[in-house]
Amino acid sequence: MTWNLRLVLLLDEASRALGELAGLLRRLPNPYLFIRPFIRKEAGLSSWIEGTQADLLDV
């Protein structure tokens, strides 16, 4: 893998955005309420990729 300037800048931007998100989540009384929909979506996409069936109740 070649590390060029574009890749380094994109990684830096992603790292900054994750830090900003982490800071915002610390202010929420229950950050899990914000994260839960993303966990469900990821679980559904994973089952779709694997070719299995899972509805939201299974997740």
ChimeraX attribute file (.defattr): number of C-alpha atoms within 10 A of each C-alpha:
attribute: neighborCount
match mode: 1-to-1
recipient: residues
	/A:1	3
	/A:2	5
	/A:3	7
	/A:4	8
	/A:5	9
	/A:6	9
	/A:7	11
	/A:8	11
	/A:9	11
	/A:10	11
	/A:11	12
	/A:12	12
	/A:13	12
	/A:14	12
	/A:15	12
	/A:16	12
	/A:17	12
	/A:18	12
	/A:19	12
	/A:20	11
	/A:21	11
	/A:22	12
	/A:23	11
	/A:24	11
	/A:25	15
	/A:26	10
	/A:27	9
	/A:28	11
	/A:29	8
	/A:30	10
	/A:31	13
	/A:32	11
	/A:33	10
	/A:34	11
	/A:35	11
	/A:36	11
	/A:37	11
	/A:38	11
	/A:39	13
	/A:40	16
	/A:41	12
	/A:42	13
	/A:43	17
	/A:44	19
	/A:45	13
	/A:46	13
	/A:47	14
	/A:48	12
	/A:49	9
	/A:50	9
	/A:51	9
	/A:52	9
	/A:53	9
	/A:54	14
	/A:55	10
	/A:56	9
	/A:57	6
	/A:58	9
	/A:59	12
